[in-house]
Amino acid sequence: MEKGDGVSSETFRTLRFVFIICFVSALLLSTLASALKEPQEKAKELDRNVQMLRAAQILSYGDFFQIRNGTSYKPARFDRGILVPTDHPQKPTQDEIFAVYQARIKPYLVNSESNLISFEEAKINYIEYLQANQKTGYAHLPLKLIYQILPNTKTPEKPEGYAIPINGFGLWDAIYGYLAIESDGDTVIGATWYQQAETAGLGADISLPSWQKQFRGKLIFQPPSSGSTDFQTAPLGITVVKGQVSQVLAGSPKTKSAVDGISGASLTGQGVTDAYADCLSPYRPFLIRLSKGASSG
């Protein structure tokens, strides 16, 4: 009997020790996860900001600030709230990226009448809106997300363009990016893909600057073979061709709305094409309004 009591006591001490180890480990893991969550979220926000600024051509693909100089861009640095030209560009700090993003990029919503309304006017919390819809996208919501790209002034007024979130599916998983468009509602300023899980060296190349650079100056409303573009009926989007645009679409006006594909990644390219068509289509009435405003102005 005493021997049995000894075994029972020993088992109890072992179980208690295991329980304490498990409890302490769980507590440490929970504490560590909480401590890492904020830096991880800030890193994600920083990456999204960088991708947005790249699409808007405020940040170059070499990660330097830049300002528009006619049809080209000049290196710039952050100085007291705005960007100023410089001959010695340096990569901006995280604080500078956040500051420029806050000054130049403003989120809005497009309603069913194709009017811009602020999140405050809609009585919607911006962060909660993003968290609720970031996986499935914003294009097919009653209130669609869009960003104004403001000029490089301390008191910006008229936007110089707009950025639209793009999402779709590549070969393996969802892909997310931004497409920035001039205030004429048609001409592309720039494009980025900030989240993808495509094959390295193939489909993953959609995130490379060397591929993204070719979007600059493309038209999202495909022009016809003759005459002016009918914005009501023209195909809307950017086509990723299989091969090189100059060879596949030689002499065709479709070249203005197409980019070179990536060798060995035709399915990813089709996914990008479909994503642009799917996400831009719901914005057509708003884009038409922009084009009319640009032509009348």
KOLKOL-629465 format. One record per residue (C-alpha): x, y, z; residue in one letter; residue number from 1. Coordinates in steps of 0.25 Angstrom, whole numbers, padded with zeros to 4 digits. Layout:
N
X/Y/Z/A/NUM
...
# end
This chain:
297
0000/0000/0000/M/1
0011/0010/0003/E/2
0018/0006/-0009/K/3
0006/0009/-0017/G/4
0004/0022/-0011/D/5
0019/0025/-0015/G/6
0016/0022/-0029/V/7
0004/0031/-0029/S/8
0011/0042/-0023/S/9
0022/0041/-0033/E/10
0012/0041/-0044/T/11
0005/0053/-0039/F/12
0018/0061/-0038/R/13
0022/0057/-0052/T/14
0008/0062/-0057/L/15
0009/0075/-0049/R/16
0023/0078/-0055/F/17
0018/0075/-0069/V/18
0006/0084/-0067/F/19
0015/0095/-0062/I/20
0024/0094/-0074/I/21
0013/0094/-0083/C/22
0006/0106/-0077/F/23
0019/0114/-0076/V/24
0022/0111/-0091/S/25
0008/0115/-0095/A/26
0009/0128/-0087/L/27
0023/0131/-0093/L/28
0018/0128/-0107/L/29
0006/0136/-0105/S/30
0014/0148/-0100/T/31
0024/0146/-0112/L/32
0013/0146/-0122/A/33
0006/0159/-0116/S/34
0020/0166/-0116/A/35
0023/0162/-0130/L/36
0009/0165/-0136/K/37
0010/0181/-0136/E/38
0024/0181/-0143/P/39
0019/0170/-0153/Q/40
0006/0179/-0156/E/41
0015/0191/-0157/K/42
0024/0184/-0167/A/43
0012/0180/-0175/K/44
0007/0194/-0175/E/45
0021/0199/-0179/L/46
0021/0190/-0191/D/47
0007/0193/-0196/R/48
0011/0208/-0195/N/49
0024/0206/-0203/V/50
0016/0198/-0213/Q/51
0006/0209/-0214/M/52
0016/0220/-0215/L/53
0023/0212/-0226/R/54
0010/0210/-0234/A/55
0008/0225/-0233/A/56
0023/0228/-0237/Q/57
0025/0236/-0225/I/58
0036/0225/-0221/L/59
0044/0220/-0232/S/60
0046/0205/-0234/Y/61
0060/0208/-0229/G/62
0054/0212/-0216/D/63
0057/0227/-0217/F/64
0047/0238/-0216/F/65
0044/0245/-0230/Q/66
0036/0257/-0235/I/67
0030/0258/-0249/R/68
0038/0267/-0259/N/69
0029/0268/-0271/G/70
0028/0254/-0276/T/71
0040/0249/-0268/S/72
0044/0248/-0253/Y/73
0055/0255/-0245/K/74
0061/0249/-0233/P/75
0056/0256/-0220/A/76
0058/0256/-0205/R/77
0048/0259/-0194/F/78
0049/0273/-0188/D/79
0040/0279/-0178/R/80
0027/0273/-0183/G/81
0029/0272/-0198/I/82
0039/0266/-0208/L/83
0050/0275/-0214/V/84
0060/0272/-0226/P/85
0073/0266/-0222/T/86
0086/0261/-0230/D/87
0089/0252/-0218/H/88
0077/0243/-0216/P/89
0077/0234/-0203/Q/90
0068/0223/-0200/K/91
0057/0229/-0190/P/92
0055/0225/-0176/T/93
0042/0218/-0172/Q/94
0037/0231/-0165/D/95
0039/0238/-0178/E/96
0032/0228/-0186/I/97
0020/0228/-0176/F/98
0020/0244/-0176/A/99
0020/0245/-0191/V/100
0009/0234/-0192/Y/101
0000/0242/-0182/Q/102
0002/0255/-0190/A/103
0001/0249/-0204/R/104
-0009/0238/-0203/I/105
-0023/0239/-0198/K/106
-0033/0228/-0198/P/107
-0048/0230/-0203/Y/108
-0060/0222/-0207/L/109
-0067/0222/-0220/V/110
-0082/0220/-0218/N/111
-0093/0215/-0228/S/112
-0094/0229/-0234/E/113
-0079/0229/-0237/S/114
-0077/0240/-0227/N/115
-0065/0241/-0218/L/116
-0068/0241/-0203/I/117
-0059/0241/-0191/S/118
-0059/0230/-0181/F/119
-0064/0240/-0171/E/120
-0076/0244/-0179/E/121
-0079/0229/-0181/A/122
-0077/0227/-0166/K/123
-0068/0215/-0168/I/124
-0055/0212/-0161/N/125
-0044/0211/-0171/Y/126
-0036/0201/-0164/I/127
-0048/0192/-0161/E/128
-0052/0193/-0176/Y/129
-0038/0189/-0180/L/130
-0038/0177/-0171/Q/131
-0052/0172/-0175/A/132
-0049/0173/-0190/N/133
-0035/0172/-0192/Q/134
-0035/0157/-0196/K/135
-0047/0157/-0206/T/136
-0044/0171/-0211/G/137
-0052/0184/-0212/Y/138
-0056/0185/-0227/A/139
-0070/0178/-0225/H/140
-0074/0185/-0212/L/141
-0085/0196/-0212/P/142
-0075/0205/-0207/L/143
-0062/0203/-0215/K/144
-0048/0207/-0210/L/145
-0040/0217/-0218/I/146
-0028/0226/-0214/Y/147
-0025/0240/-0219/Q/148
-0011/0243/-0223/I/149
-0009/0257/-0218/L/150
0002/0267/-0225/P/151
0015/0270/-0218/N/152
0010/0283/-0211/T/153
0008/0287/-0196/K/154
-0006/0290/-0199/T/155
-0010/0280/-0210/P/156
-0024/0282/-0217/E/157
-0027/0275/-0230/K/158
-0022/0261/-0230/P/159
-0012/0257/-0241/E/160
-0017/0243/-0242/G/161
-0024/0231/-0235/Y/162
-0019/0217/-0230/A/163
-0028/0205/-0231/I/164
-0026/0192/-0223/P/165
-0025/0180/-0232/I/166
-0027/0166/-0227/N/167
-0028/0153/-0234/G/168
-0022/0139/-0235/F/169
-0009/0134/-0241/G/170
-0005/0120/-0243/L/171
-0004/0116/-0229/W/172
-0011/0126/-0220/D/173
-0017/0140/-0219/A/174
-0009/0152/-0225/I/175
-0011/0167/-0220/Y/176
-0006/0180/-0226/G/177
-0009/0194/-0229/Y/178
-0011/0201/-0243/L/179
-0009/0216/-0243/A/180
-0016/0224/-0254/I/181
-0015/0239/-0258/E/182
-0026/0248/-0255/S/183
-0031/0246/-0270/D/184
-0036/0232/-0265/G/185
-0029/0225/-0276/D/186
-0014/0226/-0276/T/187
-0006/0217/-0266/V/188
0004/0224/-0257/I/189
0010/0211/-0251/G/190
0006/0197/-0246/A/191
0011/0188/-0235/T/192
0008/0175/-0229/W/193
0011/0174/-0215/Y/194
0006/0160/-0211/Q/195
0008/0148/-0219/Q/196
0012/0133/-0217/A/197
0016/0130/-0231/E/198
0028/0121/-0236/T/199
0041/0128/-0233/A/200
0048/0132/-0246/G/201
0035/0130/-0254/L/202
0021/0136/-0249/G/203
0028/0142/-0237/A/204
0034/0152/-0247/D/205
0021/0160/-0247/I/206
0027/0167/-0235/S/207
0040/0171/-0242/L/208
0042/0186/-0246/P/209
0048/0181/-0259/S/210
0034/0175/-0263/W/211
0025/0186/-0256/Q/212
0032/0198/-0263/K/213
0026/0194/-0276/Q/214
0012/0198/-0271/F/215
0015/0213/-0270/R/216
0007/0220/-0281/G/217
-0002/0209/-0285/K/218
-0017/0211/-0287/L/219
-0027/0204/-0279/I/220
-0038/0206/-0290/F/221
-0034/0198/-0302/Q/222
-0034/0208/-0314/P/223
-0041/0203/-0327/P/224
-0034/0201/-0340/S/225
-0040/0214/-0345/S/226
-0047/0226/-0339/G/227
-0047/0230/-0325/S/228
-0049/0221/-0313/T/229
-0063/0219/-0308/D/230
-0061/0218/-0293/F/231
-0075/0212/-0291/Q/232
-0072/0199/-0299/T/233
-0057/0198/-0301/A/234
-0050/0186/-0294/P/235
-0045/0191/-0281/L/236
-0032/0186/-0275/G/237
-0017/0182/-0278/I/238
-0014/0170/-0286/T/239
-0002/0161/-0283/V/240
0001/0155/-0296/V/241
0009/0142/-0298/K/242
0022/0147/-0304/G/243
0025/0161/-0307/Q/244
0015/0172/-0311/V/245
0023/0177/-0322/S/246
0023/0163/-0329/Q/247
0009/0158/-0325/V/248
0001/0171/-0327/L/249
0010/0178/-0337/A/250
0003/0189/-0344/G/251
-0010/0188/-0335/S/252
-0015/0199/-0326/P/253
-0016/0187/-0316/K/254
-0002/0190/-0313/T/255
-0006/0202/-0305/K/256
-0013/0193/-0295/S/257
-0003/0181/-0294/A/258
0010/0177/-0288/V/259
0020/0166/-0291/D/260
0018/0153/-0284/G/261
0027/0145/-0275/I/262
0034/0133/-0282/S/263
0028/0120/-0275/G/264
0018/0128/-0267/A/265
0006/0129/-0277/S/266
-0004/0124/-0266/L/267
0001/0135/-0257/T/268
0000/0145/-0268/G/269
-0014/0141/-0271/Q/270
-0017/0143/-0256/G/271
-0012/0157/-0257/V/272
-0020/0160/-0269/T/273
-0033/0155/-0263/D/274
-0030/0162/-0250/A/275
-0029/0176/-0257/Y/276
-0042/0173/-0265/A/277
-0050/0168/-0253/D/278
-0045/0179/-0244/C/279
-0046/0191/-0253/L/280
-0059/0188/-0259/S/281
-0068/0192/-0247/P/282
-0060/0206/-0247/Y/283
-0064/0208/-0262/R/284
-0074/0219/-0259/P/285
-0065/0226/-0250/F/286
-0053/0225/-0260/L/287
-0063/0231/-0271/I/288
-0066/0243/-0262/R/289
-0051/0245/-0261/L/290
-0049/0245/-0276/S/291
-0060/0254/-0278/K/292
-0055/0264/-0268/G/293
-0041/0263/-0274/A/294
-0046/0266/-0288/S/295
-0055/0277/-0284/S/296
-0044/0283/-0275/G/297
# end
